[in-house]
Amino acid sequence: MSITHAIHRLTSLLGEGLSLSKPVLETHGLSETYFPPTPPDAVAFPRSTDEVAQIVTICADEGCPVIGFGAGTSLEGQTQPTRGGISVDFSHMKAIRRLAQEDMVAVVEAGITREELNKELRATGLFFPVDPGANASLGGMASTRASGTTAVRYGTMRDNVIGLEVVLADGRVIHTGTEARKSAAGYDLTGLFVGAEGTLGLITALTLRLRGQPEAITAAICAFPSVANAVACVTDTIQMDLSMARIEIVDTATVAAFNSVAGASMPETPHLMLEFHGTESSVQEMAETFGDIATDHGGMGFEWAARPEDRAALWHMRHHAFWSVLQSRPGCRSLVTDVCVPISRLAEAVSAAQADISASVLYGPILGHVGDGNFHAILMFDPNKPAELEAAKAASERMVSRALDMGGTATGEHGIGIGKLNYMEREHGDAWNIMGDIKRALDPQNIMNPDKLVPPIN
Ligand SMILES: Cc1cc2nc3c(=O)[nH]c(=O)nc-3n(C[C@H](O)[C@H](O)[C@H](O)COP(=O)(O)OP(=O)(O)OC[C@H]3O[C@@H](n4cnc5c(N)ncnc54)[C@H](O)[C@@H]3O)c2cc1C
């Protein structure tokens, strides 16, 4: 029983579908943020659920770790094989198995990315709304319970995944959920696997809820004298129940990165970026109401982007903010925070984070999905200066501590992986041990993405 035996047997099963090539191993051991590389022993590229089930069965026999891999864009070291083993890369499983337009439902394989899916859906008048910015895979998005810029209107993966096909740690294949809009039939196993970060099984297919493309869409950008003004504007907007499709904040440092790296020419002050979906008249009405609220909070220099290409440019810039900030400090790496607080505490949480970062040695632009009370600080550090990483970790810890005191969470969307493990006990208390019990029940050998999410096991 060993990883070597598992590789031997997987080679017989998959042939060229198992890679031992150094560059491939290295890519699957990397982190987008600050975790040191930890390559797997091999990378499997299955083409069907049956192959995934056979891979897991062999790994279970051999006691070999199995780590799901979608697009590798997660930010908390989730895909890193801390004990070696087999990375199962879903990039060859991208089929749309079924599209029920009249029910607004699609059944897709786990490896398709959200951009690929939406491209396929374009002609149908439907789209899949969850948008984490990165072109992540649907299996990875479900596994991290991702959300992003559109969650304020359309919800997160929890709200938009209604069923799953999962290969369990013993190789059994199960189906959860139905295509019905609701069900009261027993435990919500779909909800259990959504957000499980591959620690309970591998998702091979997902049943997704689709949405109709709105008749009218308008995006806008608006400058504010301070982050506090912008956040107060967001809080009022949400409390007035104005139906935003997106409402994002970028602080002065992020705008400076847009200007220096992304070719923007924005006044260097905090901005809100927003989008309204609806009918021509409702969009117009919402935009006017928002304009009034923004003016009350010192908003200025509104720019509207109704043309698709202008909107695309605006959101391209927002989605690439992480890369713009990284490029603005060549050679630096980042630790990205992800706290989420009740909307009434948002202004306080953002101001405290800003003050904390300013008082430290850190450079840490702030941006985020403020409509959900969720914001990120991209805490930059020089990898050659260990003290800077320690300062970033300490600032992140203070941010989480404040968020938990406010009734919030350590992570609104990026998940736990390795990076946020230290906060789980404080956030969940004994409920974290229940997560460990579920893990042990479904994966008694601890082969599915070990060392992530649950309390330490052997
Ligand atoms: C620039 C940038 C911006 C981002 N913005 C956002 C954002 O706004 N909102 C947000 O939520 N996230 C954001 N993220 C994080 C990231 O995009 C999400 O975590 C995303 O859901 C990861 O999907 P992936 O396909 O890359 O998964 P991976 O990184 O490959 O995997 C993520 C986790 O899922 C597991 N996994 C992958 N596939 C499967 C499967 N088929 N079955 C079981 N487990 C599996 C992996 O083992 C791992 O634990 C951002 C990342 C970047 C780089």
The ligand as an SDF file (V2000), in Angstrom:
LIG
                    3D

 53 58  0  0  0  0  0  0  0  0999 V2000
   -7.7930   37.2060   -9.5190 C   0  0  0  0  0  0  0  0  0  0  0  0
   -8.6700   36.3410   -8.6760 C   0  0  0  0  0  0  0  0  0  0  0  0
   -9.9110   36.8200   -8.2730 C   0  0  0  0  0  0  0  0  0  0  0  0
  -10.7500   36.0180   -7.4970 C   0  0  0  0  0  0  0  0  0  0  0  0
  -11.9620   36.5210   -7.1310 N   0  0  0  0  0  0  0  0  0  0  0  0
  -12.8210   35.7180   -6.4520 C   0  0  0  0  0  0  0  0  0  0  0  0
  -14.1210   36.1720   -6.1380 C   0  0  0  0  0  0  0  0  0  0  0  0
  -14.5060   37.2930   -6.4440 O   0  0  0  0  0  0  0  0  0  0  0  0
  -14.9590   35.3150   -5.4990 N   0  0  0  0  0  0  0  0  0  0  0  0
  -14.5770   34.0550   -5.1460 C   0  0  0  0  0  0  0  0  0  0  0  0
  -15.3860   33.3050   -4.6020 O   0  0  0  0  0  0  0  0  0  0  0  0
  -13.3250   33.6110   -5.4150 N   0  0  0  0  0  0  0  0  0  0  0  0
  -12.4500   34.3940   -6.0600 C   0  0  0  0  0  0  0  0  0  0  0  0
  -11.1990   33.9400   -6.3540 N   0  0  0  0  0  0  0  0  0  0  0  0
  -10.7820   32.6020   -5.9030 C   0  0  0  0  0  0  0  0  0  0  0  0
  -11.0700   31.4540   -6.8900 C   0  0  0  0  0  0  0  0  0  0  0  0
  -11.3070   31.9070   -8.1840 O   0  0  0  0  0  0  0  0  0  0  0  0
  -12.2270   30.6150   -6.3830 C   0  0  0  0  0  0  0  0  0  0  0  0
  -11.8590   30.0290   -5.1430 O   0  0  0  0  0  0  0  0  0  0  0  0
  -12.6730   29.5180   -7.3410 C   0  0  0  0  0  0  0  0  0  0  0  0
  -13.8920   29.0130   -6.8800 O   0  0  0  0  0  0  0  0  0  0  0  0
  -11.6820   28.3870   -7.4880 C   0  0  0  0  0  0  0  0  0  0  0  0
  -12.0620   27.6040   -8.6120 O   0  0  0  0  0  0  0  0  0  0  0  0
  -10.9710   26.7210   -9.3710 P   0  0  0  0  0  0  0  0  0  0  0  0
  -11.6350   26.0360  -10.4880 O   0  0  0  0  0  0  0  0  0  0  0  0
   -9.7910   27.5410   -9.6940 O   0  0  0  0  0  0  0  0  0  0  0  0
  -10.6580   25.6760   -8.2080 O   0  0  0  0  0  0  0  0  0  0  0  0
   -9.2500   25.1430   -7.7150 P   0  0  0  0  0  0  0  0  0  0  0  0
   -8.4300   26.2620   -7.2150 O   0  0  0  0  0  0  0  0  0  0  0  0
   -8.6660   24.2740   -8.7320 O   0  0  0  0  0  0  0  0  0  0  0  0
   -9.7500   24.2540   -6.4760 O   0  0  0  0  0  0  0  0  0  0  0  0
  -10.3770   24.8440   -5.3810 C   0  0  0  0  0  0  0  0  0  0  0  0
  -10.7510   23.7660   -4.3560 C   0  0  0  0  0  0  0  0  0  0  0  0
  -11.7300   22.9320   -4.9150 O   0  0  0  0  0  0  0  0  0  0  0  0
  -11.2830   21.5950   -4.9810 C   0  0  0  0  0  0  0  0  0  0  0  0
  -11.7770   21.0630   -6.2510 N   0  0  0  0  0  0  0  0  0  0  0  0
  -11.5640   21.5320   -7.5110 C   0  0  0  0  0  0  0  0  0  0  0  0
  -12.2870   20.8280   -8.3910 N   0  0  0  0  0  0  0  0  0  0  0  0
  -12.9690   19.8960   -7.6730 C   0  0  0  0  0  0  0  0  0  0  0  0
  -13.8930   18.8750   -8.0110 C   0  0  0  0  0  0  0  0  0  0  0  0
  -14.2860   18.6640   -9.2560 N   0  0  0  0  0  0  0  0  0  0  0  0
  -14.4000   18.1070   -7.0120 N   0  0  0  0  0  0  0  0  0  0  0  0
  -14.0410   18.3130   -5.7160 C   0  0  0  0  0  0  0  0  0  0  0  0
  -13.1530   19.2640   -5.3550 N   0  0  0  0  0  0  0  0  0  0  0  0
  -12.6350   20.0540   -6.3170 C   0  0  0  0  0  0  0  0  0  0  0  0
   -9.7860   21.6550   -4.8860 C   0  0  0  0  0  0  0  0  0  0  0  0
   -9.2480   20.4740   -4.3270 O   0  0  0  0  0  0  0  0  0  0  0  0
   -9.6280   22.8460   -3.9590 C   0  0  0  0  0  0  0  0  0  0  0  0
   -9.8420   22.4370   -2.6310 O   0  0  0  0  0  0  0  0  0  0  0  0
  -10.3290   34.7210   -7.1210 C   0  0  0  0  0  0  0  0  0  0  0  0
   -9.0820   34.2470   -7.5310 C   0  0  0  0  0  0  0  0  0  0  0  0
   -8.2450   35.0440   -8.2950 C   0  0  0  0  0  0  0  0  0  0  0  0
   -6.9300   34.4880   -8.7340 C   0  0  0  0  0  0  0  0  0  0  0  0
  1  2  1  0
  2  3  1  0
  2 52  2  0
  3  4  2  0
  4  5  1  0
  4 50  1  0
  5  6  2  0
  6  7  1  0
  6 13  1  0
  7  8  2  0
  7  9  1  0
  9 10  1  0
 10 11  2  0
 10 12  1  0
 12 13  2  0
 13 14  1  0
 14 15  1  0
 14 50  1  0
 15 16  1  0
 16 17  1  0
 16 18  1  0
 18 19  1  0
 18 20  1  0
 20 21  1  0
 20 22  1  0
 22 23  1  0
 23 24  1  0
 24 25  2  0
 24 26  1  0
 24 27  1  0
 27 28  1  0
 28 29  2  0
 28 30  1  0
 28 31  1  0
 31 32  1  0
 32 33  1  0
 33 34  1  0
 33 48  1  0
 34 35  1  0
 35 36  1  0
 35 46  1  0
 36 37  1  0
 36 45  1  0
 37 38  2  0
 38 39  1  0
 39 40  1  0
 39 45  2  0
 40 41  1  0
 40 42  2  0
 42 43  1  0
 43 44  2  0
 44 45  1  0
 46 47  1  0
 46 48  1  0
 48 49  1  0
 50 51  2  0
 51 52  1  0
 52 53  1  0
M  END
$$$$
